[in-house]
Structures are given as C-alpha cells and as structure tokens.
Amino acid sequence: MDMVMNTSHALAQYKQVNVQTSVMDASPHKLITLLIDGFIERVTQAKAALNAQKIEAKGERISKAIQILSGLRGALDFEKGGELASNLDGLYDYMARRLFTANANNDLDMLDEVIGLMRTVKEGWDGIKEQSAGQGA
C-alpha cells in the first residue's frame, strides 16, 4: 500500500511539473489553447461528477471552469482585437452565467451548451494558428 501511495504521489508531482513546463515554454497562442482545453476538460469533469451524484466535485470543477473563463477574459486585447475581443468578452460572460445557473440547478444541458460554445471558440482559435503558420509567421 505504501508503494502505491508513493507512486501516486510521484505521478501527481510529475503531472504538475509537466504542466508547469508546458506553460513556461508555451507561446501566447499555446497558452490560450491550454486554457480553452482546460475549460472543456473541467466542464466535462463537472458533467461526469453530476452524473455520479458527486455534487461537491461538480461544484469544484465548475468553479475552476469559471476561473479559466476569467483568465481568458483577462487575456483579451480590446485595443488590437476590437469588435472580436468585445464579442468574446460577452460570450465568456454569458458562459460564466450559464455555468453558475447550471451549478445551482444541476443542469446537464447547460453544461453541454457551454462545452459546445467553447468548442466553437477553439475551432476558430485553432484556425488562427493554422492561418498564421500558412503565411510563414
């Protein structure tokens, strides 16, 4: 049992170091990608927790997803991004409000809605990277 505990602890530490290294080495585009992926993962985990009737875990995952949205909103550059940045800010605000409501009402459909919205954002964000790579940037 002691070996299993030590192995689990070591694996958790490795994952933490791996995440920290990924963040430290990431470009600004990659950082946003990591946030978007983390958001989708947390909301998916919240859905699984809700399905398993693990209400506390559901609330924790939704809270983390809302924190990620806050980080995404903070990264918006309204000067350079103009209307797009403003639209994303509004969308992120809407998603946060939907997550609050989904949490209070244990609503799987709302969780699915915000996952779908963020997947659409991710597709657009991934397209920006592909487009800039195709231009030699």
Residue, then its C-alpha position, 0 to 999 in steps of 0.5 A: m500500500d505504501m508503494v502505491m501511495n508513493t507512486s501516486h504521489a510521484l505521478a501527481q508531482y510529475k503531472q504538475v511539473n509537466v504542466q508547469t513546463s508546458v506553460m513556461d515554454a508555451s507561446p501566447h497562442k499555446l497558452i490560450t489553447l491550454l486554457i480553452d482545453g482546460f475549460i472543456e476538460r473541467v466542464t466535462q469533469a463537472k458533467a461526469a461528477l453530476n452524473a455520479q451524484k458527486i455534487e461537491a466535485k461538480g461544484e469544484r470543477i465548475s468553479k475552476a471552469i469559471q476561473i479559466l473563463s476569467g483568465l481568458r477574459g483577462a487575456l483579451d486585447f480590446e485595443k488590437g482585437g476590437e469588435l472580436a475581443s468585445n464579442l468574446d468578452g460577452l460570450y465568456d460572460y454569458m458562459a460564466r452565467r450559464l455555468f453558475t445557473a447550471n451549478a445551482n440547478n444541476d443542469l446537464d444541458m447547460l453544461d453541454e451548451v457551454i462545452g459546445l460554445m467553447r468548442t466553437v471558440k477553439e475551432g476558430w482559435d485553432g484556425i488562427k494558428e493554422q492561418s498564421a503558420g500558412q503565411g510563414a509567421 
